[in-house]
Amino acid sequence: MRKWEALPEQFKNDSVRQYYDVLCHKTGSLILKRIFDVVTALLITVIALPFMLLIAVWIKCDSRGSVFFLQRRVTTYGRVFRIVKFRTMVSDAEKLGTQVTVSNDSRVTRAGKFLRKCRLDELPQLFNVLKGDMSFVGTRPEVEKYVARYTDEMKATLLMPAGITSLASIRFKDEEKLLSGADNTDEVYVNEVLPLKMTYNLEYIRQFNFFYDVKLMFMTFFAVL
């Protein structure tokens, strides 16, 4: 954790301070969290590499475009990084619609539907974890335009690395269906869905400890099944 004085100015408010004080008393769990991330990401990468190569071939055969999808997202202390996923949409999908996906989105490829359902599209994020941009458990990283709409309290979620999974991800695993049929998907997401997800993300900070992370990973596994 950075010292309070070293945080970016946008984080120095009373709402963030209460969560900062909680995390300052959990240094041991934060260290264990990072060690677990690196060791586990290395092991899974070695085991999953052959499957990742097969997925890459499938994506190339299924539709035109790159194997990977890169997008600017926001992580710890507001730092911008490029998240890596397997591409599940047609090329230049963001030019054809919003930055959130709805149910039966026509931009999703045939391979993409399966990869999304099983969350296999997120396997390349193991490299983001190894780099330190992400953790296995934490608030899902948002694009910059959504982070710009964060309230002061929501900014507290950026005190920790973004995550591959979270309690909010489990509770909102059918998020695409919730946004289906909305007249303005972006506004519905920012004004209705995002605040609900943030209640779970902020509660995660209050409850955070290493073993709670392990519990959430098991919950994610069963949710995917």
C-alpha positions in Angstrom: 0.0 0.0 0.0 1.2 3.5 -0.8 1.3 6.0 2.0 -1.8 8.2 2.1 0.2 11.3 1.1 1.5 9.5 -2.0 -2.0 8.7 -3.4 -3.3 10.6 -6.4 -5.3 13.6 -5.4 -8.6 12.2 -6.6 -8.3 9.5 -3.9 -7.8 11.8 -1.0 -11.3 12.1 0.3 -13.1 10.9 3.5 -15.0 8.1 1.6 -11.8 6.5 0.4 -10.0 7.0 3.7 -12.2 4.6 5.6 -11.4 1.8 3.1 -7.7 2.7 3.1 -7.5 2.4 6.8 -9.1 -1.1 6.6 -6.5 -2.3 4.1 -3.6 -0.8 6.1 -4.3 -3.4 8.8 -4.2 -6.2 6.3 -0.7 -6.0 5.0 0.0 -9.7 5.6 -3.0 -10.8 3.5 -2.0 -8.4 0.7 1.4 -10.0 0.6 0.0 -13.5 0.6 -2.5 -12.4 -2.1 0.4 -11.3 -4.5 2.5 -14.5 -3.8 -0.6 -16.7 -4.5 -1.4 -14.7 -7.7 2.1 -15.2 -9.1 2.6 -18.9 -8.2 -1.0 -19.9 -9.3 -0.9 -17.9 -12.5 2.4 -19.6 -13.5 1.1 -23.1 -12.7 -2.2 -22.5 -14.6 -0.4 -21.0 -17.6 1.9 -24.0 -17.9 -1.1 -26.4 -17.7 -3.5 -24.4 -19.9 -1.0 -23.4 -22.6 -1.9 -26.3 -25.0 -5.6 -25.5 -24.6 -4.9 -21.8 -25.2 -3.2 -22.7 -28.5 -6.2 -24.8 -29.6 -8.5 -21.9 -28.7 -6.4 -19.5 -30.7 -6.6 -21.8 -33.8 -10.4 -22.0 -33.3 -10.8 -18.3 -33.1 -8.7 -17.8 -36.3 -10.7 -20.4 -38.2 -14.1 -19.1 -36.9 -13.8 -15.4 -37.9 -11.4 -12.8 -39.3 -9.3 -10.8 -37.0 -6.8 -11.0 -34.2 -6.8 -13.9 -31.7 -6.6 -11.5 -28.8 -8.7 -8.6 -27.7 -6.8 -5.7 -26.1 -8.6 -2.9 -24.3 -7.6 0.0 -22.0 -8.8 -0.6 -18.5 -8.2 1.0 -15.1 -6.5 -0.7 -12.2 -4.7 0.3 -8.9 -4.6 4.0 -8.1 -6.2 4.8 -11.4 -3.4 3.4 -13.6 -4.4 2.5 -17.1 -3.3 -0.9 -18.6 -4.3 -3.1 -21.5 -6.4 -6.1 -20.5 -5.8 -9.2 -22.7 -8.7 -11.6 -23.6 -9.4 -14.0 -26.3 -11.4 -12.2 -29.0 -15.1 -13.2 -28.8 -16.5 -10.5 -31.1 -16.2 -9.5 -34.7 -13.3 -7.2 -35.5 -13.9 -3.5 -34.5 -16.9 -4.5 -32.5 -16.6 -1.3 -30.3 -17.3 0.8 -33.4 -20.5 -1.2 -34.0 -22.0 -0.8 -30.5 -21.4 0.0 -26.9 -18.5 -1.1 -24.7 -20.8 -3.5 -22.7 -22.3 -6.6 -24.2 -26.0 -7.4 -24.1 -27.8 -10.8 -24.4 -27.8 -12.2 -28.0 -25.4 -9.5 -29.1 -25.0 -9.9 -32.8 -21.3 -8.9 -32.6 -20.4 -12.1 -30.7 -18.9 -14.8 -32.9 -19.9 -18.5 -32.8 -16.7 -19.4 -30.9 -17.1 -16.4 -28.7 -20.5 -17.6 -27.4 -18.9 -20.8 -26.1 -15.8 -19.0 -24.7 -17.9 -16.4 -22.9 -20.2 -19.0 -21.4 -17.3 -21.0 -19.9 -15.3 -17.8 -19.2 -12.4 -19.3 -21.3 -12.0 -15.9 -23.0 -10.4 -14.7 -19.8 -7.5 -17.2 -19.8 -5.0 -14.6 -21.3 -5.6 -12.4 -18.3 -3.1 -14.8 -16.5 -0.5 -12.6 -18.2 -2.1 -9.5 -16.7 -1.9 -11.2 -13.3 1.8 -12.0 -13.7 2.6 -8.4 -14.7 0.8 -7.1 -11.6 -1.9 -5.3 -13.5 -4.5 -7.7 -12.1 -5.2 -10.2 -9.3 -7.3 -13.4 -9.4 -9.8 -11.7 -7.1 -10.8 -8.0 -7.1 -13.1 -5.5 -8.7 -13.5 -6.2 -12.4 -11.5 -3.4 -14.3 -13.7 -0.9 -16.1 -12.9 1.2 -19.2 -11.9 4.8 -18.5 -15.2 6.4 -19.5 -17.0 4.4 -16.8 -14.4 5.1 -14.1 -14.8 8.8 -14.9 -18.4 8.4 -13.5 -17.2 6.9 -10.2 -18.4 8.5 -7.0 -15.8 9.3 -4.3 -16.6 6.1 -2.5 -16.4 3.9 -5.7 -12.8 5.2 -6.1 -11.9 3.1 -3.1 -12.1 0.0 -5.2 -9.0 1.2 -7.0 -6.9 0.9 -3.9 -6.4 -2.8 -4.9 -5.5 -4.4 -8.2 -8.4 -5.2 -10.6 -9.5 -8.8 -10.5 -10.5 -11.6 -12.9 -13.4 -12.5 -10.6 -15.2 -11.0 -7.7 -18.4 -11.5 -5.7 -20.0 -8.9 -8.0 -19.0 -11.0 -11.0 -20.7 -14.0 -9.5 -23.8 -12.2 -8.6 -24.0 -10.5 -12.0 -22.9 -13.4 -14.2 -26.0 -12.8 -16.3 -25.3 -9.1 -16.7 -25.8 -9.3 -20.5 -29.4 -10.3 -20.0 -30.0 -7.4 -17.6 -28.9 -4.9 -20.2 -30.8 -6.6 -23.1 -33.5 -4.3 -24.5 -32.2 -1.1 -22.8 -32.7 2.0 -24.9 -29.4 3.5 -23.8 -27.1 0.6 -22.6 -24.3 2.8 -21.4 -26.6 4.9 -19.2 -28.4 1.9 -17.8 -25.1 0.3 -16.9 -23.7 3.4 -15.2 -26.8 4.5 -13.4 -28.3 1.1 -12.4 -26.0 -1.9 -12.8 -22.7 -0.3 -11.8 -23.9 1.1 -8.4 -25.2 -2.4 -7.5 -22.0 -4.1 -8.4 -20.0 -1.5 -6.4 -21.9 -2.4 -3.3 -20.4 -5.9 -3.5 -17.0 -4.6 -4.5 -16.8 -2.2 -1.5 -18.0 -4.9 0.8 -15.2 -7.1 -0.5 -12.7 -4.5 0.7 -14.2 -4.5 4.2 -14.1 -8.3 4.4 -10.9 -8.8 2.6 -8.4 -11.4 3.7 -6.4 -14.1 1.9 -8.8 -16.9 2.7 -11.8 -14.9 1.6 -10.1 -14.6 -1.8 -9.7 -18.4 -1.9 -13.4 -18.8 -1.1 -14.4 -16.5 -3.9 -12.3 -18.4 -6.4 -14.1 -21.7 -5.4 -17.5 -19.8 -5.7 -16.5 -18.7 -9.2 -15.6 -22.2 -10.2 -19.0 -23.6 -9.1 -20.8 -20.6 -10.7 -19.2 -21.3 -14.1 -20.2 -25.0 -13.8 
